[in-house]
Amino acid sequence: MAAAVKTYKFRIYPTKTQEVFLAKSFGCCRFIYNYFLQRRIEEYRKGNKKYKYYDCCKELTQLKKKEEFSWLKEVSNPTLQQTLINLESAYKRFFKKISRFPRFKSRKSKQSFRHVEQVSIKNNKLYIPKVREGIKIVLSRKIEGKIKNVTITKTKTNKYFACLCCEVDQKPLEKLDTKIGLDLGIKTLITDSNGLKIENPKILSKFEKKLKYLNRQLSKKKKGSNAWNTVRLKLAGVYEKVKNIREDYIHKISHRLINENQVICIEDLSSEEMLGKNKNINRSIYDASLYELKRQLDYKSLWYGRDLIKVDKYFPSSQLCNSCNYRNYNLKLIDRTWKCPSCNIEHDRDINAAKNILREGLRIHLVQGFESDAKQKQVEPPSCGLFRNKRSSKDEAVIPEIPE
């Protein structure tokens, strides 16, 4: 069994009094994040590059002692410290060039705060610090493992959710002999090496008329009025529905692929590069959510003991004939089928690409297997018992870091 971290998302229904407390928590965390983001920017401009998390914690303690900031005491202190941890994490991701520079939070966007201590669920109620009576929670599934923390969020449609982060002992699935190659696209979301095609539902385009209508109605209302706010909630509700349908669809596809296949080979496409090439299909690329599909396959393969192999994005999977390996340099994006001049076999573009991705992925998998065996042989200690406890630190096997 391998330890895994899973998140369970449930709808919560706070009372009016609890909504006031949650609003205070959202506001305090947002204020602390923005305040110390500004402080760090000021200190950096002054030349103080060592102003980090612990300095923020010390200043937070002094800040709460001032009368003008006494309202910060209404929220539990670990929640505010967790906000500073989130800010520190955002800075680290920026300097590692993983994400962009941290931005100031707005009350108009999604609100959230996290509790890492004294979190429990009893009798369909969520208990967090300073909420003794508990918040009503709808448990749509059984919670496994130990609850590590909870993140409470409020969406733009005024719905409240609790995301429970739990540490579970994940059992890997039974090993299979099946291997599959996947070609990802926009018109056809997935084409596998067995010839099966999964169409892209294009969820956003199905709601396009409704979105256009609500946007027109919103533009006619006076900003900030009750009528404007009513239409705004309706518009946010449609976008939320699109997001939920898309996430549910991708979860079902990724779950099925992981359950049915031991080795999955996919093309390591970059959504950002695809967006820059053709502006006419940018919306379709966003709607397909190829990055989210790859992300789900990535972490689910680690959970369930499957092998996910990523083929280089510049590998000419569509141009190569999977039968004789002839390369067609004249193939265009419009050509959905092509005939190989070498072996006279007519190919479906996507199925041919999926077969080539499978073949290249298995080759990479074989090479990686040999490399890992060679590394294990190098770090293997001598068989003589005299040297069994004398392995140097340089001989330790290096465990690769899994990206967050």
N, C-alpha and C positions, 0 to 999 in steps of 0.2 A: 504493500500500500504506500502511496505517495501522498504527502500533504499538499493540499491545494486550497486556494482561497477563492470562495464563491460569494457572489452577491445575490441576495434575494430582494426583490422590489415589491412592496405591498402598498396599497392605498390606505391612508389613514384619514379619520374623520374627527378632527379636534372640535371641542366646544367653542363657544364665543370667547370665553375667558382664556382658553388654551390658545386660540388664534392670536389674541393680544400678546401672550408670552412668546409665541413663535415669531410674531412680527418684531418684537423687541430683540430676540436672538438674531434674526436676520439682519436687522439694522445695526446692532453692535458689531457683529462679525464683518459686515460690509464697511463700517466706519474704521475698524481696526486695520483691515486690509488696505484701504485707501490711505489712511493716515501714515502707516509705516512704509508703504510703497513710496509716498512722497518724501518721507524722512530718508529713506535709502537713496533716493535720487539726489536729494540735497547733499547728503554726506559724500556721495560719489563725486559730485561736482566740486566739492571742497578738497578732494584728494584723499578722503578717508575711505579706502577700499576694504577695510577690515570691519566695517559696521555690518554685522550679520545677525543671526537668529538670537543669540544670547544677549546681545546688546538691546535688541528689540524687547526681549522679555523683561530686562531690568527697567527699561523706560516705561513699559506697560504697567509695572508695579507702581511706579511713581505717578503715572498718569491717573490711576484709579484713586489715588489719595487726594487729588484735587477736587474741589467742590463742583466745578463746572463739568467734570466728567464722572460724577458720582453715580450716574445712571448705568455705568458699565458694570456695577456690582450686582445688578439685577440678573445678570447672566452668569452662568457658572464659569469659573476661571479656566478649566481645561478646554472649554470650547473656544475661548479667545486665544489660548496658546496654540490650539490646533490650527487656527487661522494663520498664525505666524509661521507655523510649520508648512502650511500650504504655500505661503508667500516665498519661503526659502526654497521649497521644491520648484516653484515656478522660475526662480532665478537660476537654479542649477540647470534646469532644462534649457533655459535660454543660452547660457554659456557653453553648454554641450551641443548647441545648434540643433536641438530637437524641436523646439518650439520658439515662437516669437517672444518679444519682450512683454512682461506682465502688464496688463491693462487695468485701469481703474474700474471697479465694479459699479453698476448702475442699479437703482431700485426698479427700473423698468424691465430688466432681464430676469432670468430664473434666479430665485433666491435659494440659498442652502447654508447649512451649518452642520458640524459633525460633533458627536459625542463619542468619546473613547472609553469612558468609565461608567460603571453602574447602569448598564443597559440590560434590560430583561423583558421577557414577554410572558404574561400570565393571564389566563382567562380572556384571551383575545384583546388584551390591552398592552400597549407599549409603555414601559416605565423608563423615564430618563430623569436626570437630576432636576430638581425644582418643579417637577410635575408629579405630585404624590398620587393623584387620583387615576393617573394613566390615560393614555390616548387610545381611543378605539381604533383597532387595526383589523383589516380583513385579510386573513391568511388563506391565500388561494392554493398554497402547496405546503408540504411539510418542510420544516427547517431542519437541516442536518448540521452537525458540528457545533462548535462553540462560537458564540457571538463575540466578535472582536470590537466592532464599533458600529454606529448607525449614523447615516447621513439623511437628514430631513430636508426635503426640497419642496418648493412651491412653484408650480408652473405658471405660465402667463394666463392660463385659463382658471386660475385660483384653485387648483387641485393640489392636495398635499400627498406626498409619498415618503415612505421610509425605506431606505436601502440598507439592508443588514449585511454586513461583511462578516462571513463565517469561515473558520478554518476547519476543513473536513479531511478525512482520510479517503482519498479518491481511489477506487478500485479500477485498474485498467481492464478494458474489454478483452474478450477472448481473441487470440490471434487468428487472422484469416490469411488465405492465400491470394486474395483479390488485390489487383493493382489497377490503377486508373489514372488516365491523363485528362486534364481539364483545360479547355480553351475558353477563356472568359471574353465576353463581348457585350455589345450594347443592344442590338436587335435580338440576338439569342444570348441570354445571360450566361448559360453554361452549355458547352458541347463536350461530351466525354468521348473517350477513345473507343467505346462500345457502340457509338452511333446515336446515343440518346441525347436529345436536345431539350433544354429547359428554357422556355421563352421568358423574356423580360416582361413583367406585368405592366411596366410604365405607369405606376400608380399616380404620379404627379399629373400626367396628362389627362387622367380620368377625372380629376378634380379641377382641371384648368378653367373651365367655364364658371364654376362656382367661385373660384378664387378671383377671377377677373371681375365678376359681378360684385363681390364683397369689397374689393379694392376700390371700385368706382363709388360704391355707397359710402365707404369710409372717407374718400376725398371730398364728398359733398357735405359732410358733417363738420360742425365747428369743433376744432381740436380741444379736448378736455371736457366736452359736454357729456351729459348722460347718454344721448343718442350715439355720439361718437364712441363712447366706451362700450356700449352694447354691441355695435358692429365690430369693434376691435376684438371683443371676446369671441364672437362668432368666427372671425377670420383666424384667430389663433387656434380655435377648436378644429378647424379644417386642416390646418398645417399639422396639428398634433395627431389627428386621425391618419394623415398620410404617413407620418413618421412611424406610428404604431403598426400600421399594416405592412410597411416596408421591413421593419425590424422583425416582425413575426414571420414574414415570408423567408427572410434570409436565415433566421434561426432554424426553421424547419429544414431548409435545404442543407445547411452545414451539418445539422444533426444527422440527417439521413446519409450524407456522404461519409461521415466519420463512422457510423454504425456498420456500413456495408463494405468498407474498403480498408485494407491494412496499409497500403502505400498509395499516397495521393500526390500526383505531380501537377503543379500549376506554374503558369508563367508569372514571373515577378514584375507585373506591370506597375507603372507609376502613374497615378491618377493626375498628378500635377502636370506631367509632361503631356499627357493626352489632352488636357484642357487647353494647353497652349497651341496645339496643332490646328484644330478646326473649331472656330467659334460657333458654327451652326449646330454642333452636337454637344456643346458644353452642358446644356440642361439635361440631356439624356444621360450623360456620364454621371452627373450628380445623382440623378434618379436611380441609376443602376446600382450605386453603392458598392462598387467593386472592392474598394479598400476595406469596407466593413466585412464583406464576405471573406476576404483573405485573413483579416484579423481574427474572425471567429474560428476559421479552420486552424489557425496557428495555435491558439490557446486550447482549443478542444482536442487537438492532436496530442498536446502535452498531457492533458488530463487523462485521456483514455488510452494512451500507449500506442498511438498511430504514428506513422512516418510521413511527414509533410515535406516534400522536396520542391524547392523553388528553382525554376529554370531561369537563366539570364534573360532579361527583357529584350536583348538584342539578338537572341537566337532566332534564326529565320524559320520559324515553325510552319508558316503558311507557304513559303516558297519551296520547301523541300518535298520531294516525292517520298512517301513513307515506304515505297516498294524498292526503288532503285537508287534513291538518294540524289536524284537529279535536282538541280536548283533552277527555278524559273525566276529570272531577274525581271521579267517584264510583267509580273503579276501586279494588278492594281487593286485598289480598295473596292471598286465596283464589281470585280470578278468574283462571283460566289462559287463557281466551278471552273476547273481547268483540266486540260488533258495533257498528260506527260508525253512529250515527244520522244522520250527514250524507251519507255515500256508500254506506251499507248493505253495507260489506265486513266480513266476519268475520275477526278477527285472532287469531293465536296470540300470546299476550302476549310471549313471549321473542323470537320471530322478528321481530315488529313493533318491539320495543325495539332489536334488533340493527340493523335497517334505519335506524331513526332515529339511532342512534349513528354509523353510517357516514355518513349525510347531514350530521350536525352536525360530525363529524370532518373531512370533506372541506372544509366551509366554513371551519373553523379553519385547516386546512392551506393553503387558498387565501389567507386573510388573512395568515398568517405568512409566506407566500412573497412577498406584496407588501411587507410590512414589511421583510424582509431585503433585497429589491431596493432599497427606498428608502434604507436605511442604507448600502448599498454605493455608491449614487450620491452620497450626502452626503460620504463619505470618499474618493471617487475624486479623485486628484490632477489638476491642470490638464494639458492635453495639451501645452502649451508646454514645451520642453526646459529652459528657464531655471529653471522652478520644480520640476523633477522631484525634486531632492534637498532640497527645502525644506519638506517636510511637517512640520507641528508635531506635538507629542506629543498634543495634544487631538484631532487629526484621525484618530488611529489607530482602526481598527476594534476594538470591544470584543468579546472572545471570551468567551462565557458559561462559567462554571465548571460542570463535570460533577460532581454529588454522588457521594461515595464509596459 
